[in-house]
Amino acid sequence: MTINLTFWLIMALSVSVTVNFIALYYIRVVLGKLFYVGENLGDLVELITAYRNHLKSVYSMDMFYGDETLKHLIEHTKSLHIILEEFEDVYSIALPQEESEEEEEIKEEEINAEKTIAQENVFYAGTRTSNN
């Protein structure tokens, strides 16, 4: 009777170990995919932010200021950015905590780029149409 009990305990142990290894492998594969999606989603948010800033700078030019098509495009970009920000918890998992400093530097660079573009627009605003 003890041989029969020992056999079943060994079988249960081997099945448990096998299931645990399979579960760990599956979790590793799923987490790898989650990190991949998170990194790509983070890159997508950065691209949309850069696109939005570029679109704003084009809209603020004298030649395009008040254009309804660009205005609707800016509103559409803002709504897309808001939707992507809802998924921030997904792509923030994939980013290490050290990158928050890099994000701040990127935001500062974007602000400086916007100021530079605005200054360039001011400098060239009067000379665009008077090249006769």
SEBAKOL-27816 format. One line per field, with one value per residue (C-alpha): residue in three letters; chain; x, y, z. Coordinates in Angstrom, 2 decimals. Example, Ala and Ser with C-alpha at 12.3 -4.5 7.8 and 13.67 -1.06 7.14 Angstrom:
BEGIN
rest c(ALA  SER)
kette c(A  A)
c1 c(12.30  13.67)
c2 c(-4.50  -1.06)
c3 c(7.80  7.14)
END
This chain:
BEGIN
rest c(MET  THR  ILE  ASN  LEU  THR  PHE  TRP  LEU  ILE  MET  ALA  LEU  SER  VAL  SER  VAL  THR  VAL  ASN  PHE  ILE  ALA  LEU  TYR  TYR  ILE  ARG  VAL  VAL  LEU  GLY  LYS  LEU  PHE  TYR  VAL  GLY  GLU  ASN  LEU  GLY  ASP  LEU  VAL  GLU  LEU  ILE  THR  ALA  TYR  ARG  ASN  HIS  LEU  LYS  SER  VAL  TYR  SER  MET  ASP  MET  PHE  TYR  GLY  ASP  GLU  THR  LEU  LYS  HIS  LEU  ILE  GLU  HIS  THR  LYS  SER  LEU  HIS  ILE  ILE  LEU  GLU  GLU  PHE  GLU  ASP  VAL  TYR  SER  ILE  ALA  LEU  PRO  GLN  GLU  GLU  SER  GLU  GLU  GLU  GLU  GLU  ILE  LYS  GLU  GLU  GLU  ILE  ASN  ALA  GLU  LYS  THR  ILE  ALA  GLN  GLU  ASN  VAL  PHE  TYR  ALA  GLY  THR  ARG  THR  SER  ASN  ASN)
kette c(A  A  A  A  A  A  A  A  A  A  A  A  A  A  A  A  A  A  A  A  A  A  A  A  A  A  A  A  A  A  A  A  A  A  A  A  A  A  A  A  A  A  A  A  A  A  A  A  A  A  A  A  A  A  A  A  A  A  A  A  A  A  A  A  A  A  A  A  A  A  A  A  A  A  A  A  A  A  A  A  A  A  A  A  A  A  A  A  A  A  A  A  A  A  A  A  A  A  A  A  A  A  A  A  A  A  A  A  A  A  A  A  A  A  A  A  A  A  A  A  A  A  A  A  A  A  A  A  A  A  A  A)
c1 c(0.00  2.85  4.34  1.03  0.81  4.43  3.82  0.84  2.74  5.65  3.21  1.47  4.84  6.03  2.74  2.91  6.51  5.68  2.63  4.64  7.39  4.83  3.09  6.38  7.29  3.85  4.08  7.53  6.27  3.21  5.28  7.70  4.82  3.43  6.78  7.04  3.56  4.26  7.46  5.80  2.79  5.12  6.90  3.54  2.54  5.83  5.28  1.73  2.96  5.65  3.10  0.69  3.40  4.41  0.80  0.35  3.42  2.12  -1.30  0.25  1.96  0.44  -0.25  -2.35  -3.76  -7.51  -7.65  -10.63  -9.10  -5.99  -8.12  -10.11  -6.92  -5.49  -8.67  -8.55  -4.90  -5.73  -8.50  -6.17  -3.53  -6.09  -7.10  -3.48  -2.86  -5.54  -3.17  -0.33  -0.43  0.35  3.40  4.60  5.12  7.69  9.64  12.11  11.74  14.98  13.38  11.12  14.07  14.55  10.86  11.26  14.25  12.23  9.37  11.80  13.29  9.79  8.97  12.26  11.60  8.14  9.62  12.28  9.69  7.52  10.52  11.41  7.85  8.04  11.37  10.20  6.57  7.06  9.40  7.34  5.01  7.22  9.83  9.01)
c2 c(0.00  2.43  1.61  2.54  5.78  6.65  6.06  8.45  11.10  10.91  11.15  14.17  15.84  15.27  16.57  19.61  20.39  19.98  22.24  24.86  24.89  25.21  28.04  29.89  29.55  30.84  33.79  34.64  34.60  36.72  39.26  39.50  40.33  42.84  44.62  44.70  46.20  48.63  49.91  50.34  52.08  54.46  55.24  55.81  58.32  60.17  60.27  61.57  64.23  65.36  65.37  67.44  69.98  70.22  70.66  73.44  75.22  75.00  76.23  79.22  80.40  83.49  81.67  78.93  80.71  80.20  77.35  75.18  71.98  72.38  73.32  70.09  68.14  69.57  68.65  65.13  64.81  65.99  63.40  60.69  61.74  61.61  58.09  56.96  58.48  56.13  53.28  54.88  52.13  49.57  51.26  52.58  48.97  48.47  51.63  51.59  54.29  55.97  57.02  59.51  61.91  61.34  62.08  65.40  66.25  65.35  67.58  70.44  69.92  69.96  73.21  74.73  73.54  75.12  78.40  78.27  77.61  80.43  82.78  81.74  82.43  85.90  86.63  85.56  86.66  90.00  88.74  85.89  87.95  90.92  89.23  91.35)
c3 c(0.00  0.69  -2.71  -4.37  -2.35  -3.13  -6.84  -6.86  -4.90  -7.37  -10.29  -8.72  -8.08  -11.65  -13.11  -10.83  -11.80  -15.51  -15.28  -13.37  -16.02  -18.80  -16.94  -16.37  -20.04  -21.09  -18.70  -20.05  -23.64  -22.81  -20.86  -23.78  -26.09  -23.58  -23.34  -27.14  -27.48  -24.65  -26.22  -29.61  -28.09  -26.25  -29.52  -31.19  -28.52  -29.02  -32.79  -32.40  -29.96  -32.40  -35.22  -33.14  -32.33  -35.98  -37.02  -34.46  -35.79  -39.36  -38.26  -36.49  -39.69  -41.26  -44.50  -42.85  -39.77  -39.54  -42.08  -41.10  -42.48  -40.35  -37.35  -37.66  -38.19  -34.97  -33.08  -34.51  -33.47  -29.95  -29.62  -30.90  -28.39  -25.56  -26.57  -26.65  -23.23  -21.86  -22.66  -20.73  -18.11  -20.83  -22.22  -18.89  -17.78  -20.52  -19.67  -16.80  -14.16  -15.29  -18.55  -16.77  -16.70  -20.41  -20.98  -19.16  -21.37  -24.47  -23.35  -22.73  -26.20  -27.73  -25.94  -27.10  -30.65  -30.59  -29.36  -32.07  -34.76  -33.44  -33.46  -37.01  -38.07  -36.54  -38.22  -41.67  -41.44  -43.20  -45.93  -47.34  -49.47  -50.31  -52.53  -55.58)
END
